[in-house]
Amino acid sequence: MFSAIGRIFRTPDLRRKIAFTLGIVVLFRLGSFIPSPFVDFSNVQTCLAANQNTSGLYELVNLFSGGALLQLSVFALGIMPYITASIIIQLLRVVIPHFEALHKEGQAGQSKLTQYTRYLTIALGVLQSTTLITVARSGALFGNSSEPACAQLLTNEAWYAILLMVITMTAGTGLIMWMAELITERGIGNGMSLLIFMSIASQFPQSMGSIFASKGINTFVIVLLVGLVIVGLIVFVEQSQRRIPVQYAKRIVGRRTYGGNNTYIPLKVNMAGVIPVIFASSLLYLPALIAQFNQPAAGQPTAEWVTWITNNLTRGDSPMYMALFFLLIVGFTYFYVAITFNPEEVADNMKQYGGFIPGIRAGRPTAEYLNYVLTRITLPGALYLGLVALIPLIALGLLGANSNFPFGGTSILIIVGVGLETVKQIDSQLQQRHYEGLLK
């Protein structure tokens, strides 16, 4: 293992790629702490110290931005607009035939879809930055905080100041997108995934430190051991797949013979990744957002439906919130897998190139068989996603007020997935140069 790591730094090309990636990551983290224009940095830090816990969609966006959202920095939006734009473009392939045609055109079509994604990212950046500044002006960014500083986060609320803040945050989103593409092109791994990885990993020391400070060394060690077990189980499930055997008939084209080989279709247990958790978190935040903008004036009674939403759909330790969160994740997992994997398209491609599954006729029977297997393998994947997403909510009930349990939910899924993919890329780079990789 140590000799393999030594080979990484003795290989000039690989060493340059890793150094370039680390340099971009340092710039990304630095931008997360530079405040936007007309932001009262001292008041923001006071509110952060007084309100350690955030909930709903703010928690998700703040997680992906590495804590930059609640600091109202130039990188406050983080990578979230690009993620949202990518998901929207992917979903639009089902609705708009032109997008599906571009997807099938190869490199030229993919470049066009990437261009659409960039434009949509900037548009979402303008929308989300405007929303964030509006919420910050209203004093609701940190919820119903009793800290007076949380109502005075901006030093200037004139129209030109708001416009400059929107332009700054949107430009920060564009800069993050550019840096991520530079990592993909000249560094190691997928740039977007690595920046998300670093944003989430940067929150781990603070979360573990708060657990140590509030619960002591015994609870800290137990949480650490439980976290290691959870990581091991997630690695096992993420690597699990059902391999559908495929045989290709021999074809003679001119004087050459093609095909005749055996391969397989890998169907992962968790084909949806972390997307269903993001969908479910966003959908569950909508009732809380509606209730937040319907708070009564001072001295007026709170409406019953607002109280019910506050008690049942905003608190992570609420049984109804947990049940709805789990069911939404299971439903969105099936929905997303059905969109991203089309059995009929796979069956048609196999038939076109002379491939077939042993014992299954080509064409429609193959599509039905793939759909049969996919439906059943998605169930354990959906249950797995739901259980992992509930881990921080269960920890909230066990550990008390500390809801920043790091080993669960979206954070650990992304960290394990990106970590595995990056290690595989480094391993393939080493095998190209030394015939021996990082992994045995």
JOWO-V520219 format. One record per pair of residues at least 4 apart in sequence whose ideal C-beta (glycine too) atoms are under 7 Angstrom apart, sorted by the first residue. I is the first residue (numbers start at 1). J is the second residue. D is the distance in Angstrom with one decimal. If there is no record, write none. Layout:
i=(I | I)
j=(J | J)
d=(D | D)
This chain:
i=(1 | 2 | 3 | 4 | 4 | 6 | 7 | 7 | 7 | 8 | 8 | 8 | 9 | 11 | 11 | 12 | 13 | 14 | 14 | 15 | 16 | 17 | 17 | 17 | 17 | 18 | 18 | 19 | 20 | 20 | 20 | 21 | 21 | 21 | 21 | 21 | 22 | 23 | 24 | 24 | 24 | 24 | 24 | 25 | 25 | 26 | 27 | 27 | 28 | 28 | 28 | 28 | 28 | 29 | 29 | 29 | 30 | 31 | 31 | 31 | 31 | 32 | 32 | 32 | 32 | 32 | 32 | 33 | 33 | 34 | 34 | 35 | 35 | 35 | 35 | 35 | 36 | 36 | 36 | 36 | 36 | 36 | 36 | 37 | 37 | 37 | 38 | 38 | 38 | 38 | 38 | 39 | 39 | 39 | 39 | 40 | 40 | 40 | 40 | 40 | 41 | 42 | 43 | 43 | 43 | 43 | 44 | 44 | 44 | 44 | 45 | 46 | 46 | 46 | 47 | 47 | 47 | 47 | 47 | 47 | 48 | 50 | 50 | 51 | 51 | 51 | 52 | 53 | 53 | 54 | 54 | 54 | 54 | 55 | 55 | 55 | 56 | 56 | 56 | 57 | 57 | 57 | 57 | 58 | 58 | 59 | 60 | 60 | 60 | 60 | 61 | 61 | 61 | 61 | 62 | 62 | 62 | 63 | 63 | 63 | 63 | 64 | 64 | 64 | 64 | 64 | 65 | 65 | 65 | 65 | 65 | 65 | 65 | 66 | 66 | 66 | 66 | 66 | 67 | 67 | 67 | 68 | 68 | 68 | 68 | 69 | 69 | 70 | 72 | 72 | 72 | 74 | 74 | 74 | 75 | 75 | 76 | 76 | 77 | 77 | 77 | 77 | 77 | 77 | 77 | 78 | 78 | 79 | 79 | 79 | 79 | 79 | 80 | 81 | 81 | 81 | 81 | 81 | 81 | 82 | 82 | 82 | 82 | 83 | 84 | 84 | 85 | 85 | 85 | 85 | 85 | 86 | 86 | 87 | 87 | 88 | 88 | 89 | 89 | 89 | 89 | 89 | 91 | 92 | 92 | 93 | 93 | 93 | 94 | 97 | 98 | 99 | 99 | 100 | 101 | 102 | 102 | 102 | 103 | 103 | 104 | 105 | 106 | 107 | 108 | 109 | 110 | 111 | 112 | 113 | 114 | 115 | 116 | 117 | 118 | 118 | 119 | 120 | 121 | 121 | 121 | 122 | 122 | 122 | 123 | 124 | 125 | 125 | 125 | 125 | 126 | 126 | 126 | 127 | 128 | 129 | 129 | 129 | 129 | 130 | 130 | 131 | 132 | 133 | 133 | 133 | 133 | 134 | 135 | 135 | 136 | 136 | 136 | 137 | 137 | 139 | 139 | 140 | 141 | 142 | 145 | 156 | 157 | 157 | 159 | 160 | 161 | 162 | 163 | 164 | 165 | 166 | 167 | 168 | 169 | 170 | 171 | 172 | 173 | 174 | 175 | 176 | 176 | 177 | 178 | 179 | 179 | 180 | 180 | 180 | 180 | 181 | 181 | 182 | 182 | 183 | 183 | 183 | 184 | 184 | 187 | 188 | 188 | 188 | 189 | 189 | 189 | 189 | 189 | 190 | 190 | 191 | 192 | 193 | 193 | 193 | 194 | 194 | 194 | 195 | 196 | 196 | 196 | 197 | 197 | 197 | 197 | 198 | 200 | 200 | 200 | 201 | 203 | 203 | 204 | 204 | 205 | 206 | 207 | 207 | 207 | 208 | 208 | 209 | 210 | 210 | 210 | 211 | 211 | 211 | 211 | 211 | 211 | 212 | 212 | 214 | 215 | 215 | 215 | 216 | 217 | 218 | 219 | 220 | 221 | 222 | 223 | 224 | 225 | 226 | 226 | 227 | 227 | 227 | 228 | 229 | 230 | 230 | 230 | 230 | 230 | 231 | 231 | 231 | 231 | 232 | 233 | 234 | 234 | 234 | 234 | 234 | 235 | 235 | 235 | 236 | 237 | 237 | 237 | 238 | 238 | 238 | 238 | 240 | 241 | 241 | 241 | 241 | 242 | 242 | 242 | 243 | 243 | 244 | 244 | 244 | 244 | 244 | 245 | 245 | 245 | 245 | 246 | 246 | 246 | 246 | 246 | 246 | 247 | 247 | 247 | 247 | 248 | 248 | 248 | 248 | 248 | 248 | 249 | 249 | 250 | 250 | 250 | 251 | 251 | 251 | 252 | 253 | 259 | 267 | 267 | 267 | 267 | 269 | 269 | 269 | 269 | 270 | 270 | 270 | 271 | 271 | 271 | 271 | 272 | 272 | 272 | 272 | 272 | 273 | 274 | 274 | 274 | 274 | 275 | 275 | 276 | 276 | 276 | 276 | 276 | 276 | 277 | 277 | 277 | 277 | 277 | 277 | 278 | 278 | 279 | 279 | 280 | 280 | 280 | 280 | 280 | 281 | 283 | 284 | 284 | 284 | 284 | 285 | 286 | 287 | 287 | 287 | 288 | 288 | 288 | 288 | 289 | 290 | 291 | 291 | 291 | 294 | 294 | 296 | 296 | 296 | 302 | 302 | 304 | 305 | 306 | 307 | 308 | 309 | 309 | 310 | 311 | 311 | 312 | 312 | 312 | 313 | 315 | 316 | 316 | 316 | 316 | 317 | 317 | 317 | 318 | 319 | 320 | 321 | 322 | 322 | 322 | 323 | 324 | 325 | 325 | 325 | 326 | 326 | 326 | 327 | 328 | 329 | 329 | 329 | 329 | 329 | 330 | 330 | 330 | 331 | 332 | 333 | 333 | 333 | 333 | 333 | 334 | 334 | 334 | 335 | 336 | 337 | 337 | 337 | 341 | 342 | 343 | 343 | 343 | 343 | 343 | 344 | 344 | 345 | 346 | 346 | 347 | 347 | 347 | 347 | 347 | 348 | 349 | 350 | 350 | 350 | 350 | 351 | 351 | 356 | 356 | 356 | 357 | 357 | 360 | 360 | 360 | 361 | 361 | 362 | 364 | 365 | 366 | 367 | 368 | 369 | 370 | 371 | 372 | 373 | 374 | 377 | 378 | 379 | 380 | 381 | 382 | 383 | 384 | 385 | 386 | 388 | 388 | 388 | 388 | 389 | 390 | 391 | 391 | 391 | 391 | 391 | 392 | 392 | 392 | 392 | 392 | 394 | 395 | 395 | 395 | 396 | 399 | 406 | 407 | 408 | 410 | 411 | 412 | 413 | 414 | 415 | 416 | 417 | 418 | 419 | 420 | 421 | 422 | 423 | 423 | 424 | 425 | 426 | 426 | 427 | 427 | 427 | 427 | 428 | 429 | 430 | 430 | 430 | 430 | 431 | 431 | 431)
j=(5 | 6 | 7 | 430 | 438 | 10 | 11 | 430 | 434 | 14 | 426 | 430 | 15 | 15 | 433 | 16 | 17 | 18 | 429 | 19 | 20 | 21 | 186 | 187 | 188 | 22 | 188 | 23 | 24 | 186 | 187 | 25 | 183 | 187 | 188 | 194 | 26 | 27 | 28 | 179 | 182 | 183 | 187 | 29 | 198 | 30 | 31 | 179 | 32 | 176 | 179 | 195 | 198 | 66 | 198 | 202 | 34 | 73 | 74 | 75 | 172 | 65 | 66 | 67 | 68 | 73 | 75 | 71 | 73 | 73 | 74 | 39 | 41 | 71 | 72 | 73 | 72 | 73 | 74 | 76 | 165 | 168 | 169 | 164 | 165 | 168 | 154 | 155 | 156 | 161 | 165 | 44 | 72 | 153 | 154 | 44 | 152 | 153 | 154 | 155 | 45 | 46 | 47 | 149 | 152 | 153 | 48 | 71 | 72 | 153 | 49 | 50 | 147 | 149 | 51 | 142 | 145 | 147 | 149 | 150 | 70 | 145 | 147 | 142 | 143 | 145 | 210 | 401 | 403 | 58 | 59 | 62 | 70 | 59 | 314 | 316 | 285 | 288 | 314 | 61 | 281 | 282 | 285 | 62 | 69 | 63 | 64 | 278 | 281 | 410 | 65 | 69 | 78 | 80 | 67 | 69 | 70 | 200 | 203 | 410 | 411 | 78 | 79 | 80 | 196 | 199 | 69 | 75 | 76 | 77 | 78 | 80 | 199 | 78 | 198 | 199 | 202 | 203 | 71 | 202 | 203 | 73 | 75 | 76 | 78 | 76 | 78 | 141 | 76 | 136 | 153 | 168 | 169 | 172 | 172 | 176 | 132 | 169 | 81 | 125 | 128 | 129 | 169 | 172 | 173 | 176 | 199 | 83 | 176 | 192 | 195 | 196 | 84 | 85 | 121 | 124 | 125 | 128 | 173 | 86 | 121 | 177 | 192 | 87 | 88 | 124 | 89 | 117 | 120 | 121 | 124 | 90 | 117 | 91 | 275 | 92 | 120 | 99 | 113 | 116 | 117 | 120 | 339 | 96 | 99 | 99 | 100 | 103 | 339 | 101 | 102 | 103 | 113 | 104 | 105 | 109 | 112 | 113 | 109 | 113 | 109 | 109 | 110 | 111 | 112 | 113 | 114 | 115 | 116 | 117 | 118 | 119 | 120 | 121 | 122 | 177 | 123 | 124 | 125 | 173 | 177 | 126 | 170 | 174 | 127 | 128 | 129 | 169 | 170 | 173 | 130 | 166 | 170 | 131 | 132 | 133 | 166 | 169 | 170 | 134 | 166 | 135 | 136 | 137 | 162 | 165 | 166 | 138 | 140 | 141 | 141 | 153 | 154 | 154 | 157 | 150 | 151 | 292 | 153 | 150 | 150 | 161 | 161 | 162 | 163 | 164 | 165 | 166 | 167 | 168 | 169 | 170 | 171 | 172 | 173 | 174 | 175 | 176 | 177 | 178 | 179 | 180 | 195 | 181 | 182 | 183 | 191 | 184 | 191 | 192 | 195 | 185 | 191 | 186 | 191 | 187 | 191 | 194 | 190 | 191 | 191 | 422 | 425 | 426 | 193 | 194 | 421 | 422 | 425 | 194 | 421 | 195 | 196 | 197 | 418 | 421 | 198 | 418 | 422 | 199 | 200 | 414 | 418 | 201 | 414 | 415 | 418 | 202 | 411 | 414 | 415 | 415 | 207 | 406 | 208 | 406 | 209 | 210 | 211 | 404 | 406 | 212 | 406 | 213 | 214 | 402 | 404 | 215 | 219 | 220 | 223 | 399 | 402 | 217 | 220 | 402 | 219 | 220 | 399 | 220 | 221 | 222 | 223 | 224 | 225 | 226 | 227 | 228 | 229 | 230 | 407 | 231 | 406 | 407 | 232 | 233 | 234 | 391 | 407 | 408 | 412 | 235 | 407 | 412 | 416 | 236 | 237 | 238 | 388 | 412 | 413 | 416 | 239 | 416 | 420 | 240 | 269 | 270 | 384 | 270 | 416 | 417 | 420 | 269 | 266 | 267 | 268 | 269 | 267 | 373 | 377 | 264 | 266 | 264 | 265 | 267 | 357 | 373 | 262 | 264 | 357 | 358 | 263 | 264 | 265 | 350 | 355 | 357 | 262 | 355 | 356 | 358 | 259 | 260 | 261 | 353 | 354 | 355 | 259 | 354 | 257 | 259 | 260 | 258 | 259 | 354 | 257 | 258 | 354 | 271 | 373 | 374 | 377 | 377 | 380 | 381 | 384 | 381 | 384 | 385 | 337 | 341 | 378 | 381 | 276 | 333 | 336 | 337 | 381 | 417 | 278 | 410 | 413 | 414 | 279 | 336 | 280 | 329 | 332 | 333 | 336 | 385 | 281 | 329 | 385 | 389 | 409 | 410 | 282 | 410 | 283 | 332 | 284 | 325 | 328 | 329 | 332 | 285 | 328 | 313 | 324 | 325 | 328 | 289 | 290 | 291 | 309 | 313 | 292 | 309 | 313 | 314 | 293 | 294 | 306 | 309 | 310 | 303 | 306 | 300 | 301 | 302 | 306 | 307 | 308 | 309 | 310 | 311 | 312 | 313 | 314 | 314 | 315 | 318 | 318 | 320 | 321 | 321 | 321 | 321 | 393 | 396 | 403 | 393 | 396 | 397 | 322 | 323 | 324 | 325 | 326 | 390 | 393 | 327 | 328 | 329 | 389 | 390 | 330 | 386 | 390 | 331 | 332 | 333 | 382 | 385 | 386 | 389 | 382 | 383 | 386 | 335 | 336 | 337 | 378 | 381 | 382 | 385 | 338 | 378 | 382 | 339 | 340 | 341 | 374 | 378 | 374 | 346 | 347 | 367 | 370 | 371 | 374 | 348 | 367 | 349 | 350 | 370 | 351 | 363 | 366 | 367 | 370 | 352 | 353 | 355 | 356 | 362 | 366 | 362 | 363 | 360 | 362 | 366 | 366 | 369 | 365 | 366 | 369 | 365 | 366 | 366 | 368 | 369 | 370 | 371 | 372 | 373 | 374 | 375 | 376 | 377 | 378 | 381 | 382 | 383 | 384 | 385 | 386 | 387 | 388 | 389 | 390 | 408 | 409 | 412 | 413 | 409 | 394 | 395 | 405 | 407 | 408 | 409 | 396 | 403 | 405 | 408 | 409 | 398 | 399 | 405 | 408 | 403 | 405 | 411 | 412 | 412 | 414 | 415 | 416 | 417 | 418 | 419 | 420 | 421 | 422 | 423 | 424 | 425 | 426 | 427 | 438 | 428 | 429 | 430 | 438 | 431 | 437 | 438 | 439 | 432 | 433 | 434 | 436 | 437 | 438 | 435 | 436 | 437)
d=(6.7 | 6.4 | 6.6 | 6.8 | 4.7 | 6.1 | 6.2 | 6.1 | 5.7 | 5.6 | 6.7 | 6.8 | 5.4 | 6.0 | 5.6 | 6.3 | 6.6 | 6.4 | 5.4 | 6.2 | 6.2 | 6.4 | 6.9 | 5.3 | 5.0 | 6.4 | 5.7 | 6.3 | 6.7 | 5.5 | 5.0 | 6.4 | 5.4 | 3.6 | 5.2 | 6.7 | 6.5 | 6.7 | 6.3 | 5.0 | 6.2 | 5.4 | 6.7 | 6.4 | 5.1 | 6.3 | 6.5 | 6.8 | 6.9 | 6.7 | 6.1 | 5.7 | 6.7 | 6.7 | 6.7 | 6.6 | 6.9 | 6.8 | 5.5 | 4.3 | 6.5 | 6.8 | 5.0 | 6.7 | 3.8 | 5.4 | 4.9 | 6.8 | 6.1 | 5.5 | 5.1 | 4.4 | 4.7 | 6.8 | 6.2 | 5.6 | 5.4 | 6.3 | 5.6 | 6.7 | 5.1 | 5.0 | 6.2 | 5.2 | 6.0 | 6.0 | 5.6 | 5.1 | 4.3 | 4.5 | 6.2 | 6.4 | 4.6 | 6.5 | 6.3 | 6.4 | 6.4 | 5.8 | 6.7 | 5.2 | 6.4 | 6.5 | 6.4 | 4.0 | 5.7 | 5.6 | 6.4 | 5.7 | 6.0 | 5.9 | 6.4 | 6.3 | 6.4 | 4.4 | 5.8 | 5.0 | 6.4 | 5.6 | 5.7 | 4.4 | 6.0 | 6.5 | 4.5 | 4.4 | 6.9 | 5.4 | 6.8 | 7.0 | 4.9 | 4.8 | 4.6 | 5.9 | 6.7 | 5.5 | 6.2 | 6.7 | 4.0 | 5.2 | 6.8 | 6.1 | 6.5 | 5.8 | 3.9 | 5.7 | 6.8 | 6.2 | 6.6 | 6.7 | 5.1 | 6.7 | 6.2 | 5.1 | 6.8 | 5.0 | 6.1 | 4.2 | 5.3 | 6.0 | 6.7 | 6.7 | 6.2 | 4.9 | 5.7 | 5.1 | 5.8 | 5.7 | 4.6 | 6.5 | 6.3 | 6.6 | 2.9 | 6.8 | 6.0 | 6.7 | 6.9 | 3.3 | 4.8 | 6.9 | 6.4 | 7.0 | 6.3 | 4.5 | 4.7 | 5.1 | 5.9 | 5.1 | 6.8 | 6.9 | 5.4 | 6.2 | 6.6 | 5.6 | 6.7 | 4.3 | 4.6 | 6.1 | 6.4 | 5.4 | 5.6 | 5.9 | 5.4 | 6.2 | 5.7 | 6.8 | 4.9 | 6.8 | 6.2 | 5.9 | 5.9 | 6.0 | 5.6 | 5.6 | 6.2 | 6.1 | 4.9 | 4.1 | 4.6 | 5.9 | 5.1 | 6.2 | 4.7 | 5.4 | 6.4 | 6.5 | 6.3 | 5.6 | 6.3 | 4.9 | 4.0 | 4.4 | 5.7 | 6.3 | 5.6 | 6.3 | 6.6 | 6.2 | 6.4 | 6.9 | 5.9 | 5.9 | 5.1 | 6.7 | 6.5 | 5.0 | 5.1 | 4.6 | 4.8 | 5.7 | 5.7 | 6.2 | 6.5 | 6.5 | 6.8 | 6.7 | 6.6 | 3.7 | 5.2 | 5.4 | 5.9 | 6.6 | 6.6 | 3.0 | 7.0 | 6.3 | 6.8 | 6.5 | 6.3 | 6.5 | 6.7 | 6.4 | 6.6 | 6.7 | 6.2 | 6.2 | 6.9 | 6.7 | 6.6 | 6.1 | 6.2 | 6.5 | 5.9 | 6.7 | 6.3 | 6.1 | 6.5 | 5.8 | 6.0 | 6.8 | 4.0 | 3.9 | 6.3 | 6.3 | 5.2 | 6.5 | 6.1 | 6.3 | 4.8 | 3.8 | 5.5 | 6.3 | 5.6 | 6.4 | 6.3 | 6.3 | 5.9 | 5.5 | 6.6 | 6.5 | 5.3 | 5.1 | 4.8 | 4.8 | 6.3 | 6.1 | 6.0 | 5.8 | 3.7 | 6.2 | 6.7 | 4.8 | 4.3 | 4.0 | 6.5 | 6.9 | 6.2 | 6.3 | 6.5 | 6.4 | 6.4 | 6.2 | 6.3 | 6.1 | 6.0 | 6.4 | 6.8 | 6.7 | 6.2 | 6.4 | 6.5 | 6.4 | 6.3 | 6.3 | 6.6 | 6.6 | 6.5 | 6.7 | 7.0 | 6.6 | 3.4 | 4.5 | 5.4 | 6.2 | 5.8 | 5.8 | 6.7 | 3.9 | 3.3 | 5.9 | 5.8 | 4.1 | 6.9 | 6.5 | 5.9 | 6.2 | 6.5 | 5.0 | 6.5 | 4.2 | 5.3 | 6.5 | 6.9 | 6.4 | 6.5 | 6.2 | 4.5 | 6.8 | 6.4 | 6.5 | 6.8 | 6.4 | 6.4 | 5.8 | 6.9 | 6.0 | 6.5 | 6.0 | 4.2 | 6.2 | 4.7 | 5.9 | 5.8 | 6.3 | 5.8 | 7.0 | 6.1 | 5.0 | 5.9 | 6.4 | 6.7 | 4.2 | 4.2 | 6.3 | 6.5 | 6.2 | 6.0 | 5.7 | 6.1 | 5.6 | 6.5 | 5.6 | 5.6 | 6.9 | 6.0 | 6.9 | 4.3 | 5.8 | 3.5 | 6.7 | 6.5 | 6.8 | 6.3 | 6.5 | 6.1 | 6.4 | 6.4 | 6.2 | 6.1 | 6.7 | 6.7 | 6.3 | 6.7 | 6.3 | 7.0 | 3.4 | 6.5 | 6.4 | 6.2 | 6.9 | 4.9 | 6.6 | 6.6 | 6.4 | 6.9 | 6.7 | 6.2 | 6.5 | 6.4 | 5.9 | 6.7 | 6.3 | 6.8 | 4.8 | 6.3 | 5.8 | 6.8 | 6.5 | 5.8 | 6.2 | 5.5 | 6.1 | 6.1 | 6.1 | 6.5 | 4.5 | 4.6 | 6.0 | 4.8 | 6.6 | 4.5 | 6.4 | 5.2 | 4.1 | 5.7 | 5.9 | 4.2 | 6.4 | 6.2 | 6.6 | 6.7 | 5.2 | 6.6 | 5.9 | 5.2 | 5.9 | 6.0 | 6.5 | 5.1 | 6.0 | 5.4 | 6.8 | 6.0 | 6.1 | 4.0 | 6.4 | 5.7 | 6.6 | 5.4 | 4.7 | 5.7 | 4.2 | 5.7 | 5.0 | 4.1 | 4.7 | 5.0 | 5.8 | 5.4 | 6.0 | 5.5 | 6.8 | 6.4 | 6.2 | 5.6 | 6.1 | 5.9 | 4.5 | 7.0 | 4.4 | 6.3 | 6.5 | 5.1 | 6.3 | 7.0 | 6.6 | 5.2 | 4.8 | 4.4 | 5.3 | 7.0 | 6.7 | 6.3 | 5.5 | 4.6 | 5.7 | 6.3 | 5.3 | 6.1 | 4.9 | 3.8 | 4.4 | 5.8 | 5.8 | 6.2 | 5.9 | 6.3 | 4.9 | 6.9 | 5.1 | 6.3 | 6.8 | 6.3 | 4.4 | 6.2 | 5.7 | 3.8 | 4.7 | 5.8 | 6.5 | 6.1 | 6.5 | 6.5 | 6.1 | 6.8 | 5.9 | 6.5 | 6.3 | 4.9 | 4.8 | 6.2 | 6.6 | 6.1 | 4.5 | 6.8 | 6.4 | 4.7 | 4.3 | 5.9 | 6.8 | 5.6 | 3.7 | 6.5 | 5.5 | 5.3 | 5.3 | 6.3 | 6.4 | 6.3 | 6.2 | 5.9 | 4.9 | 6.7 | 5.4 | 6.8 | 6.9 | 5.2 | 4.6 | 6.4 | 5.8 | 6.2 | 6.2 | 4.4 | 4.9 | 6.1 | 6.6 | 5.1 | 4.7 | 6.8 | 6.2 | 6.2 | 6.0 | 6.3 | 6.0 | 5.6 | 6.3 | 6.0 | 6.5 | 6.6 | 7.0 | 6.7 | 4.3 | 6.2 | 6.3 | 6.0 | 6.2 | 6.8 | 5.3 | 4.4 | 5.7 | 4.3 | 6.9 | 5.6 | 6.3 | 5.9 | 6.3 | 6.3 | 6.4 | 3.8 | 5.8 | 6.2 | 5.9 | 6.5 | 6.7 | 6.1 | 5.8 | 6.8 | 5.2 | 6.4 | 6.6 | 6.1 | 4.4 | 3.8 | 4.5 | 6.5 | 6.3 | 4.5 | 6.4 | 6.4 | 6.1 | 6.3 | 6.3 | 4.0 | 3.9 | 6.5 | 6.3 | 6.6 | 3.8 | 6.6 | 6.7 | 6.4 | 4.5 | 5.6 | 6.8 | 4.8 | 7.0 | 5.8 | 6.4 | 5.5 | 5.3 | 5.0 | 4.3 | 6.9 | 5.7 | 6.3 | 6.3 | 6.3 | 6.3 | 6.3 | 6.5 | 5.9 | 6.2 | 6.9 | 6.0 | 6.0 | 6.7 | 5.9 | 6.5 | 6.0 | 6.5 | 6.4 | 6.3 | 6.3 | 6.2 | 6.4 | 6.1 | 6.8 | 7.0 | 6.2 | 5.2 | 5.7 | 6.3 | 6.8 | 6.9 | 2.8 | 6.3 | 6.4 | 6.6 | 4.5 | 4.6 | 4.6 | 6.4 | 5.3 | 3.6 | 6.7 | 4.6 | 6.7 | 6.2 | 5.4 | 5.6 | 6.1 | 6.2 | 6.1 | 6.1 | 5.9 | 5.9 | 6.3 | 6.4 | 6.1 | 6.3 | 6.5 | 6.6 | 6.5 | 6.2 | 6.5 | 6.4 | 6.5 | 6.5 | 5.5 | 6.4 | 3.9 | 4.2 | 5.0 | 6.6 | 6.9 | 5.5 | 6.8 | 4.8 | 5.5 | 6.5 | 6.8 | 4.3)
